[in-house]
Structure formats: structure tokens, C-alpha cells
Amino acid sequence: MSVIVRDDGFHPDDWQGEVLDLAPDACLSTLEGRIGGQKLVRIDFPSFADGRGFTIARRVRSIGYLGRLRARGHVLADQYAMARRVGFDEVEISDELAARQPEDQWLARADWKSNDYRARLRG
């Protein structure tokens, strides 16, 4: 099983339709032709230290994708704000990760719009 993390906390996976899965090494030049008409695009994070999925998410949004964008795998609560800033709508984590990093740790980072270095500089 898995847990879906959104700004308001943990949720069960409610998706019933088709999913386009993208690997962290997906070719950025061919994304536009692959995501047309997709309602959910899911980008894999095989390791919390592998940030390529963030780049792919930014690219997917920059070419006009407006559907649901999900990070899946080894994303940590500390990375949630970054995931939201680059365009992810939600994060899919394992039950084991949810037990190690409970909902309150994710909710502490849910105010991702105001908790960035630029907001702190504006003071």
C-alpha cells in the first residue's frame, strides 16, 4: 500500500484511471509528445538523494501540463516544499516511510508558498 501526501495531510490513493509513469532519467526532449491527454503523470524517485525528478516536474509544467502531477517513492518530508514549488500536486510514499515520517512532519512543510528563502529575505 501507499500513502498520498497533500497540503492537508495523508490520504489513501483515490486514483482509478490510467497513469503515465516517468523514470528519473526520462528524456526531457520527448516529454511534450508523451503527456498529452494524460490525467495523472507520476514521476519516480528511486532515492531521496536523486533530484532528477524535480527537474522533470518543472519541465512537465513548463510545457503546459495542467493535470495531476505526483512524485512517487523516496521523497522525504524535508523535500515536500521543493516538490510543491516545482509543480507536484502530491507525493506518494510507502506505508513504511509514512510510519517513520508521520503526518505532522509533512504538515509542518505544507505552507510551502511562504516558507522559502525569498520570503525570509523579504522579512
N, C-alpha and C positions, 0 to 999 in steps of 0.2 A: 504494500500500500504506500501511498504518498500523501503528503500534506501540501495544500496550496496556501501560500502566504500572500496576503494583500495588505493594504494600508490599515485595514480594520482587524487584522489578526489571521488566525488559522481557519481554513475551510477544507471540507472534503473536495475532491476533484469532481466537478459537476459537468465536465465536458463530455459530450456524447458524439460529436461529429468527427470528421476527418482531421488529421493533424499532419502538418508538414514539419518533419524533424530535420534540423540542420546541425551538422557537426561543427566543432570549433574551427576546423580547417576548411570550411565551405568556401568555394571560390566566390569572392565578392563581385567579380565582373559578371557573373551569371545569375545573381540573385533576382534581379528585376523580372526575368522570364520565369522564374520558379515560384514566386509568391503570389502572382496574380490570381485573384479569386479565392485565396485561402482565408479561412475564418480564424484559424489558430496556427501560429508558427511557434515552434518550440526549439530553443537553442540549447544544446548540451554543454554542460560544464563538467568535464571529467575530473577536475581538480580545482580546489579553491584558489590555487596559485596560477591557474590558466585563465588569463583575462581576455583571450581572443573572442569569447562570446559577447563581451561588451562592445567590441568593435563591430561585430556582425550586427548586433541590435541597433547600433547607431546608424549603420548603413541601411538596414531594412527600413527604418523610419525615414531616413533621408530620401529614399526613392519613392516615398508616398504610401507605404503600407499603413493602413488605419485599423486593421484587425487586432485581435488579441495576440499579444507577444509574451511568451513565457520562457523564463530561464529554468532549466531543469538540471538537477544534480548537486554538485558540491559548491553551493553558494552559501556563504556564512551570513549571519545576521549583520555583522560589520560591513558587509558588501551590499546590503539591501538598498541603501540610499543611492549608491552608484548605479545599481541595476535600474532603479526607477528613473534616475536622471538620463540614462542613455535610451530609455524608451520601453523598458519592460513594464508590463501591467501587473505581473505576478511572478512568483517564484515557486517551483515545485521541488520539495525536499523529501527525503526519506523519513519514515517514522523514527528511525534511529537518530537522525540529525535533529528532528523536532524534539526528541527527548533530551538530547544534550544541550540544545539551544531552545529553550521553551518560548512560548508565545510572547512573554513580556520582553524578552531580549529583542525580538523583531519589532514589537510595537514601539520600543524606545527609539527606533530609527525610522518610524513611519512618517514623521514630519520632515520628509526628505527635501521639500521645497525650501524650507528656511534654514536647514542645517547644512550649509555648505560654506566654504571658506569665503566666498564673496559676501554672503550675508553677515558673517562675522566681521569682515573688513568694513562694511558699511556701518556696523555697530548700532 
